[in-house]
Amino acid sequence: MKEIFVLTEHRQGEIRDVTFELLSCGAKLASRMEGHLTAVLLGSEVKKFVDPLKSWADQVLVIEDAKLKNFNADAYQKVLASLLQKFMPFITLISQSGFGMDLAPSLAVERNLPLVTDCYQIEVENGSLVANRQMYNGKINARVRTTDADGYLFTVRPASFASEKMEMRAEVVVLDSPLKEEIAYRTFVDYVEAAVGAVDITQADIVIGVGRGIKEKENLSVAEDLAKSLGGVLACSRPVVDAGWLTKDRQVGSSGKTIKPKLYVALGISGAFQHVSGLKGTETLVAINKDPNAPIFGEADYGIVGDLFKVVPALSAKINELKAV
């Protein structure tokens, strides 16, 4: 039975959403290869995280150590290298976050493991592992097939997989920490959170996205009315930010933010791959564009070919009418 490791990412007392996305990805891989899914939990005073993880994996490996209180890539590497040597997992999944990007490359070198970074899809194909990832800032979608090896390491882009709740009953295994001394040459100082604008589009359930089809800043009110009707927030593609109509914190895409709303309505957005790459976790995508050949229709669940300045006001009015009933 092939072992699949998922590294639990937690920060300031909370498990990050990407952990459950990775566990969902790991569960699918495990079902394809009759594997065994393990959540790896490292830190100090982290036993409170065990119960939330138990239904998502076959096993939870726990190492508690005061020296792991705050994330330190060198400390994590020493612990994970020891676990990889002991358990020899076939696949190890780590988030493509600042956390994972700091840790994964040097861990792969130490353990001599093939590493595929920033994956948004991982599959088993004819007995081999195949990963999809983007290159050159999203200009190329690459399909990477792994070479033969005893184990593999993947970093996965957040919001690439839906968190599909599972009903597993993990065995909890508590292990002694292999760390024997403090890592004095590299220490944690403080968390500095990125400035968040008036709205955090990554946390919104309903997002209305506008593209260059909105034509000018004064026309944003059309999209704002729809957002208000639906109880959503306004986001955009890069040309809108470049024009100065909305701020950078509203941008969706490879050079902006990755979102996973329940509903995304794309208004006048052509659907360039740089923008679509930020929508991988969207549950339902509705596109409104006057160009029937716009690439966004290839990604959309529902599409309306028409002038957004006629369609959107009518849509907002109908929604408000239904809400008033």
C-alpha positions as CSV (number, residue, x, y, z in Angstrom):
1,M,0.0,0.0,0.0
2,K,1.5,3.4,-1.1
3,E,1.7,6.1,1.5
4,I,0.6,9.6,0.8
5,F,1.7,12.4,3.1
6,V,0.0,15.8,3.4
7,L,1.8,18.4,5.4
8,T,-0.7,20.3,7.6
9,E,-0.2,24.1,7.3
10,H,-1.4,26.1,10.3
11,R,-0.8,29.6,11.3
12,Q,-1.7,31.7,14.4
13,G,-3.9,29.0,15.9
14,E,-5.8,27.9,12.8
15,I,-5.4,25.2,10.2
16,R,-5.3,26.9,6.8
17,D,-7.9,26.0,4.2
18,V,-5.3,24.7,1.8
19,T,-4.6,21.8,4.1
20,F,-8.1,20.4,3.5
21,E,-7.7,21.0,-0.2
22,L,-4.5,19.0,-0.2
23,L,-6.2,16.2,1.8
24,S,-9.0,16.1,-0.7
25,C,-6.4,15.8,-3.5
26,G,-4.5,13.1,-1.5
27,A,-7.7,11.1,-1.0
28,K,-8.4,11.0,-4.7
29,L,-4.9,9.9,-5.4
30,A,-5.1,7.3,-2.6
31,S,-8.3,5.8,-4.1
32,R,-6.6,5.5,-7.5
33,M,-3.6,3.6,-6.2
34,E,-5.1,1.9,-3.2
35,G,-3.0,4.2,-1.0
36,H,-3.0,5.2,2.6
37,L,-3.5,8.9,3.4
38,T,-1.6,10.5,6.3
39,A,-1.9,14.1,7.6
40,V,1.5,15.2,9.1
41,L,1.0,17.7,12.0
42,L,4.1,19.5,13.3
43,G,4.2,22.3,15.9
44,S,3.9,23.2,19.5
45,E,0.6,22.7,21.4
46,V,-1.1,21.4,18.2
47,K,-3.1,18.5,19.6
48,K,-6.2,20.7,19.3
49,F,-5.8,20.3,15.5
50,V,-6.0,16.5,15.7
51,D,-9.8,16.2,15.9
52,P,-10.5,18.4,12.9
53,L,-8.0,16.3,10.9
54,K,-9.2,12.8,11.9
55,S,-12.1,12.7,9.5
56,W,-9.9,13.7,6.5
57,A,-7.2,11.0,6.6
58,D,-6.4,7.4,7.5
59,Q,-3.7,8.5,9.9
60,V,-2.5,11.6,11.7
61,L,1.2,11.8,12.5
62,V,1.8,14.3,15.3
63,I,5.1,15.7,16.5
64,E,5.0,18.3,19.2
65,D,8.1,20.3,20.0
66,A,8.5,23.8,21.5
67,K,11.1,24.4,18.9
68,L,8.4,24.1,16.2
69,K,6.1,26.7,17.8
70,N,6.6,29.0,14.8
71,F,7.2,27.9,11.3
72,N,10.9,27.7,10.4
73,A,11.7,25.9,7.1
74,D,15.0,24.6,8.4
75,A,13.4,23.0,11.5
76,Y,10.5,21.6,9.5
77,Q,13.0,20.2,7.0
78,K,14.9,18.3,9.6
79,V,11.7,16.8,11.0
80,L,10.2,16.0,7.6
81,A,13.4,14.5,6.3
82,S,13.4,12.2,9.3
83,L,9.8,11.2,8.7
84,L,10.3,10.6,4.9
85,Q,13.3,8.4,5.7
86,K,11.3,6.4,8.2
87,F,8.0,6.0,6.4
88,M,9.1,6.3,2.7
89,P,5.9,7.9,1.4
90,F,5.3,7.5,-2.3
91,I,3.8,11.1,-2.5
92,T,4.3,14.1,-0.3
93,L,2.0,17.1,-0.8
94,I,2.9,20.6,0.4
95,S,1.1,23.9,-0.2
96,Q,2.5,26.3,-2.8
97,S,2.5,29.1,-0.3
98,G,5.3,31.1,1.2
99,F,5.4,28.2,3.8
100,G,5.8,25.5,1.1
101,M,8.0,27.4,-1.3
102,D,10.5,28.0,1.5
103,L,10.5,24.3,2.5
104,A,10.0,22.0,-0.4
105,P,13.0,22.6,-2.7
106,S,15.7,22.1,0.0
107,L,13.7,19.1,1.3
108,A,13.6,17.5,-2.1
109,V,17.3,18.0,-2.5
110,E,18.1,16.5,0.9
111,R,15.9,13.4,0.2
112,N,16.8,13.2,-3.5
113,L,13.1,13.4,-4.5
114,P,11.7,14.6,-7.8
115,L,9.9,17.9,-7.2
116,V,7.0,19.3,-9.2
117,T,6.0,22.8,-8.0
118,D,2.8,24.9,-8.3
119,C,0.6,22.1,-9.5
120,Y,-3.1,22.7,-10.0
121,Q,-3.9,19.1,-11.0
122,I,-2.3,15.8,-10.2
123,E,-3.5,12.5,-11.7
124,V,-2.5,8.9,-12.0
125,E,-2.2,7.9,-15.6
126,N,-1.1,4.5,-16.8
127,G,0.6,3.9,-13.5
128,S,2.5,7.2,-13.7
129,L,1.9,10.5,-11.9
130,V,1.0,13.4,-14.2
131,A,0.8,17.0,-12.9
132,N,-0.5,20.1,-14.6
133,R,1.3,23.4,-13.8
134,Q,1.8,26.8,-15.3
135,M,5.0,28.3,-16.4
136,Y,6.2,31.8,-17.4
137,N,3.7,33.6,-15.3
138,G,0.8,31.6,-16.6
139,K,1.7,31.9,-20.3
140,I,2.1,28.2,-20.7
141,N,0.2,25.3,-19.2
142,A,2.6,22.4,-18.8
143,R,1.7,18.7,-18.4
144,V,4.5,17.0,-16.5
145,R,5.0,13.3,-16.3
146,T,7.2,12.0,-13.5
147,T,10.2,9.7,-14.0
148,D,10.6,6.5,-12.1
149,A,11.5,7.1,-8.4
150,D,10.7,5.7,-5.0
151,G,8.9,8.9,-3.9
152,Y,7.7,12.3,-5.2
153,L,7.2,15.7,-3.8
154,F,4.6,18.1,-5.1
155,T,3.6,21.6,-4.1
156,V,0.0,22.5,-4.9
157,R,-1.5,25.8,-5.7
158,P,-4.1,26.9,-3.1
159,A,-7.7,26.8,-4.3
160,S,-6.9,24.2,-7.0
161,F,-8.9,21.5,-5.3
162,A,-12.3,21.7,-3.6
163,S,-12.3,20.7,0.1
164,E,-14.6,17.7,-0.2
165,K,-15.5,16.6,3.3
166,M,-14.7,13.0,4.1
167,E,-15.9,10.6,6.8
168,M,-12.6,8.8,7.7
169,R,-11.4,7.7,11.1
170,A,-7.8,8.4,11.3
171,E,-5.5,6.6,13.7
172,V,-3.5,9.1,15.7
173,V,0.2,8.4,16.1
174,V,2.3,10.7,18.3
175,L,6.1,10.5,17.6
176,D,9.1,12.0,19.4
177,S,10.7,15.0,17.8
178,P,14.0,14.4,16.1
179,L,15.1,17.9,16.8
180,K,17.9,17.9,19.4
181,E,18.8,21.6,19.4
182,E,17.5,25.1,18.5
183,I,18.3,26.3,15.0
184,A,20.0,29.5,16.1
185,Y,21.1,30.7,12.6
186,R,17.5,31.2,11.5
187,T,14.8,32.4,13.9
188,F,11.2,33.5,13.7
189,V,10.7,37.2,14.4
190,D,7.0,38.1,13.7
191,Y,4.0,37.6,11.4
192,V,3.5,40.6,9.1
193,E,0.2,40.3,7.4
194,A,-0.2,41.7,3.9
195,A,-2.4,44.7,3.8
196,V,-6.0,43.8,2.9
197,G,-8.2,46.3,1.1
198,A,-11.8,47.3,2.0
199,V,-12.9,43.8,0.7
200,D,-11.0,40.5,0.8
201,I,-12.1,38.9,-2.5
202,T,-10.5,35.5,-1.5
203,Q,-13.1,35.1,1.3
204,A,-16.2,36.1,-0.7
205,D,-18.9,33.5,-1.7
206,I,-20.1,35.7,-4.6
207,V,-17.8,37.7,-6.8
208,I,-18.6,39.9,-9.8
209,G,-15.6,40.2,-12.1
210,V,-15.2,43.0,-14.6
211,G,-12.9,43.2,-17.6
212,R,-12.0,45.6,-20.3
213,G,-15.5,45.2,-21.7
214,I,-16.7,47.6,-19.0
215,K,-15.1,50.3,-21.2
216,E,-14.6,53.0,-18.6
217,K,-14.5,53.6,-14.9
218,E,-17.9,55.3,-14.8
219,N,-19.5,52.1,-16.0
220,L,-18.4,50.2,-12.9
221,S,-21.7,51.2,-11.4
222,V,-23.5,48.6,-13.6
223,A,-21.4,45.8,-12.0
224,E,-21.7,47.3,-8.6
225,D,-25.5,47.2,-8.8
226,L,-25.3,43.5,-9.7
227,A,-22.9,42.8,-6.9
228,K,-25.3,44.6,-4.5
229,S,-28.3,42.6,-5.8
230,L,-26.5,39.3,-5.3
231,G,-24.8,40.2,-2.0
232,G,-21.4,39.9,-3.7
233,V,-18.1,41.8,-4.1
234,L,-16.5,43.4,-7.1
235,A,-13.3,42.0,-8.6
236,C,-11.5,42.4,-11.9
237,S,-9.0,41.3,-14.5
238,R,-5.6,42.9,-15.0
239,P,-6.6,45.5,-17.6
240,V,-9.0,47.1,-15.2
241,V,-6.2,47.5,-12.6
242,D,-3.7,48.7,-15.2
243,A,-6.3,51.4,-16.2
244,G,-6.5,52.5,-12.5
245,W,-10.3,51.8,-12.3
246,L,-9.9,49.3,-9.4
247,T,-7.1,48.6,-7.0
248,K,-4.6,45.7,-7.2
249,D,-6.3,43.9,-4.2
250,R,-9.3,43.3,-6.5
251,Q,-7.4,41.6,-9.3
252,V,-8.0,37.9,-10.0
253,G,-5.4,35.8,-11.9
254,S,-1.9,34.6,-12.0
255,S,-0.5,38.0,-11.1
256,G,-3.4,38.7,-8.8
257,K,-5.4,36.6,-6.3
258,T,-6.7,33.1,-6.5
259,I,-10.3,32.9,-5.4
260,K,-12.8,30.0,-4.8
261,P,-16.3,31.6,-4.6
262,K,-19.5,29.7,-4.9
263,L,-20.5,32.0,-7.8
264,Y,-18.3,34.1,-10.1
265,V,-20.0,36.3,-12.7
266,A,-17.6,37.5,-15.4
267,L,-18.6,40.7,-17.1
268,G,-16.8,41.7,-20.3
269,I,-13.9,39.4,-19.5
270,S,-12.4,37.6,-22.5
271,G,-11.0,34.7,-20.4
272,A,-7.3,34.9,-20.9
273,F,-5.5,32.0,-19.1
274,Q,-3.8,34.4,-16.8
275,H,-7.2,35.4,-15.4
276,V,-8.8,31.9,-15.5
277,S,-5.9,30.5,-13.5
278,G,-7.2,32.4,-10.5
279,L,-10.6,30.8,-10.8
280,K,-9.7,27.1,-10.4
281,G,-11.7,26.7,-7.2
282,T,-14.9,28.5,-8.4
283,E,-18.0,26.3,-8.0
284,T,-20.2,28.1,-10.6
285,L,-19.0,30.4,-13.3
286,V,-21.4,32.6,-15.3
287,A,-20.0,34.6,-18.3
288,I,-21.6,37.6,-20.0
289,N,-19.8,38.7,-23.1
290,K,-20.9,40.0,-26.6
291,D,-18.2,37.9,-28.3
292,P,-19.5,34.4,-28.8
293,N,-15.9,33.2,-29.3
294,A,-14.5,34.6,-26.1
295,P,-12.4,31.9,-24.3
296,I,-14.3,32.5,-21.1
297,F,-17.3,30.6,-22.5
298,G,-15.0,27.5,-22.6
299,E,-14.6,27.8,-18.8
300,A,-18.2,28.9,-17.9
301,D,-21.0,26.7,-16.6
302,Y,-23.5,29.2,-18.0
303,G,-23.0,31.9,-20.7
304,I,-24.9,34.8,-22.0
305,V,-23.9,36.2,-25.4
306,G,-25.0,39.8,-25.4
307,D,-24.2,43.4,-24.5
308,L,-23.5,43.5,-20.8
309,F,-24.9,47.1,-20.6
310,K,-28.3,45.6,-21.6
311,V,-28.0,42.2,-19.9
312,V,-26.7,43.2,-16.5
313,P,-29.2,45.9,-15.6
314,A,-32.0,43.6,-16.6
315,L,-30.5,40.8,-14.5
316,S,-30.1,43.1,-11.5
317,A,-33.7,44.3,-11.8
318,K,-35.0,40.7,-12.0
319,I,-33.0,39.6,-9.0
320,N,-34.3,42.6,-7.0
321,E,-37.8,41.8,-8.1
322,L,-37.5,38.2,-6.9
323,K,-36.0,39.3,-3.6
324,A,-38.9,41.6,-3.0
325,V,-41.5,38.8,-3.3
